[in-house]
């Protein structure tokens, strides 16, 4: 008789643990999905910022080159 009671109690405990594990897995999978979406969004935002900064850097490099040429011309004119 005792063995049956222990088995039933053990079975209930096992089922409770399984339910708890399933709930925790479900919770963390949902949380992981939200985090993944957030990081993907942040990553896309950083890529856009990088592209904009690269464009601005290229424009500044062109302007710098142009100004360097004008400085040379002005230096030759002054001499």
KOLKOLFI-451931 format. One line per field, with one value per residue: x, y, z of N, C-alpha, C in turn; residue in three letters. Coordinates in steps of 0.2 Angstrom, whole numbers, always signed. Each point is the difference from the previous one (the first is absolute). Layout:
KOLKOLFI-451931
n.c1	[X|...]
n.c2	[Y|...]
n.c3	[Z|...]
ca.c1	[X|...]
ca.c2	[Y|...]
ca.c3	[Z|...]
c.c1	[X|...]
c.c2	[Y|...]
c.c3	[Z|...]
resn	[Ala|...]
***
This chain:
KOLKOLFI-451931
n.c1	[+4|+6|+2|-6|+0|+6|-2|-6|+3|+4|-5|-4|+5|+1|-7|+0|+5|-3|-6|+4|+4|-6|-3|+5|+0|-7|+1|+5|-4|-5|+3|+2|-6|-2|+5|-1|-6|+1|+4|-5|-5|+4|+1|-6|-2|+4|-2|-6|+2|+3|-5|-4|+3|+0|-6|-1|+3|-3|-5|+2|+2|-6|-3|+3|-1|-6|-1|+3|-4|-5|+2|+1|-6|-3|+3|-1|-6|+1|+3]
n.c2	[-6|+0|-6|-2|+1|-3|-5|+0|+1|-5|-3|+2|-2|-5|-1|+2|-4|-5|+1|+0|-5|-2|+2|-2|-6|+0|+2|-4|-4|+2|+0|-5|-1|+3|-3|-5|+1|+1|-5|-3|+3|-1|-6|+0|+2|-4|-4|+2|+0|-6|-1|+3|-3|-6|+2|+2|-5|-3|+3|-1|-6|+1|+2|-4|-5|+3|+0|-6|-1|+3|-3|-5|+2|+1|-6|-3|+2|-2|-6]
n.c3	[+0|+4|-4|+0|+7|+1|-4|+3|+6|-1|-2|+5|+4|-3|+0|+6|+1|-4|+3|+6|-2|-2|+6|+3|-3|+1|+6|+1|-4|+3|+5|-2|-2|+6|+4|-3|+1|+7|+1|-4|+4|+5|-2|-2|+6|+3|-4|+1|+6|-1|-4|+4|+5|-3|-2|+6|+2|-5|+2|+7|-2|-4|+5|+4|-5|-1|+7|+0|-5|+3|+5|-4|-3|+6|+2|-6|+1|+6|-2]
ca.c1	[-4|+4|+4|-5|-1|+6|+0|-5|+3|+6|-3|-3|+6|+3|-4|+1|+6|+0|-4|+4|+5|-3|-1|+7|+3|-4|+1|+7|+0|-4|+5|+6|-2|+0|+7|+3|-3|+3|+7|+0|-2|+5|+5|-2|+1|+7|+2|-2|+4|+6|+0|-1|+7|+4|-1|+2|+7|+2|-1|+5|+6|+0|+1|+6|+5|-1|+3|+7|+2|+0|+6|+6|+0|+1|+7|+4|-1|+3|+7]
ca.c2	[+6|+6|+1|+3|+7|+4|+0|+6|+6|+1|+2|+7|+5|+0|+4|+7|+3|+0|+6|+6|+0|+2|+7|+4|+0|+4|+7|+2|+0|+6|+5|-1|+2|+7|+3|-1|+5|+7|+1|+0|+7|+4|-2|+3|+7|+2|-1|+6|+6|-1|+2|+7|+3|-1|+4|+7|-1|+1|+7|+4|-1|+3|+8|+0|+0|+6|+5|-1|+2|+7|+2|+0|+5|+6|+1|+1|+7|+4|+0]
ca.c3	[+0|+0|-6|-4|+2|-2|-7|-1|+3|-5|-7|+1|+0|-6|-5|+2|-3|-7|-1|+2|-5|-6|+1|+0|-7|-4|+2|-3|-7|-2|+2|-5|-7|+1|+0|-7|-5|+2|-2|-7|-2|+2|-5|-6|+1|+0|-7|-4|+3|-3|-7|+0|+2|-5|-5|+3|+0|-7|-2|+3|-3|-6|+2|+3|-6|-3|+4|+0|-7|+1|+4|-4|-5|+4|+2|-6|-2|+5|-2]
c.c1	[+4|+3|-5|-1|+7|+0|-5|+3|+6|-3|-2|+6|+3|-4|+0|+7|+0|-4|+4|+5|-3|-2|+6|+2|-4|+1|+7|+0|-3|+5|+6|-3|-1|+6|+3|-3|+2|+7|+1|-1|+5|+6|-1|+1|+7|+3|-2|+4|+7|+0|+0|+7|+5|-1|+2|+8|+3|-1|+5|+6|+1|+1|+7|+5|-1|+3|+8|+3|-1|+5|+6|+0|+1|+8|+4|-2|+3|+8|+1]
c.c2	[+6|+2|+4|+8|+4|+1|+6|+6|+2|+2|+7|+5|+0|+4|+7|+3|+1|+7|+6|+1|+3|+7|+5|+0|+5|+7|+2|+0|+7|+6|+0|+3|+8|+3|-1|+6|+7|+0|+0|+7|+5|+0|+4|+8|+2|-1|+7|+6|-1|+2|+8|+3|-1|+5|+7|+0|+1|+7|+4|-1|+3|+8|+1|+1|+6|+6|+0|+3|+8|+3|+0|+5|+7|+1|+2|+8|+5|+1|+5]
c.c3	[+0|-6|-5|+1|-2|-7|-3|+1|-5|-7|+0|+0|-7|-5|+2|-2|-7|-2|+1|-6|-6|+0|-1|-7|-5|+2|-3|-7|-2|+2|-5|-6|+0|-1|-7|-5|+2|-3|-8|-2|+2|-5|-7|+1|+0|-8|-3|+3|-3|-7|+0|+2|-6|-6|+2|+0|-7|-3|+3|-3|-7|+1|+2|-6|-4|+3|-1|-7|+0|+4|-4|-5|+3|+2|-6|-2|+5|-1|-6]
resn	[Unk|Unk|Unk|Unk|Unk|Unk|Unk|Unk|Unk|Unk|Unk|Unk|Unk|Unk|Unk|Unk|Unk|Unk|Unk|Unk|Unk|Unk|Unk|Unk|Unk|Unk|Unk|Unk|Unk|Unk|Unk|Unk|Unk|Unk|Unk|Unk|Unk|Unk|Unk|Unk|Unk|Unk|Unk|Unk|Unk|Unk|Unk|Unk|Unk|Unk|Unk|Unk|Unk|Unk|Unk|Unk|Unk|Unk|Unk|Unk|Unk|Unk|Unk|Unk|Unk|Unk|Unk|Unk|Unk|Unk|Unk|Unk|Unk|Unk|Unk|Unk|Unk|Unk|Unk]
***
